[in-house]
Amino acid sequence: MRQLKIHKPPREDYKMWTNRLSKWLLRVVQHPYFQTWSIVCVFANVLIMLGDHADPSPTFADFMWWQNLVFFGELCAEVLLQIIAYGPAAFAQDKWRLFDLAVAGGNALGY
């Protein structure tokens, strides 16, 4: 373990963007209300998706398609706001943000 600590590769921390828009969006995306809204959207999407079943009625299938589109749009907006707030390099340092980006990208492939 000691050798791992001694020979640890250097980690380059990227600086966040410092323009006015990025500073303002950083305050927005780090606000507890924004984070709570994001978590509520994830749980709501999961709960609604649990209702999917075989042979749905056309109305239910339309509802599922539209709700997926709405939550997909919310996730894309969240990822875009975070990229602008942190900057691409600083955004990429957080594994959860990269996971959100991967989920949004995978969902985009479904359309």
ABEGO torsion letter per residue (X at the ends): XAAAAAABBBBBBBBBBABAAAAAAAAAAABAAAAAAAAAAAAAAAAAAAABBBGBBAAAAAAAAAAAAAAAAAAAAAAAAAAAAAEAAAAAABAAAAAAAAAAAAAAAAX
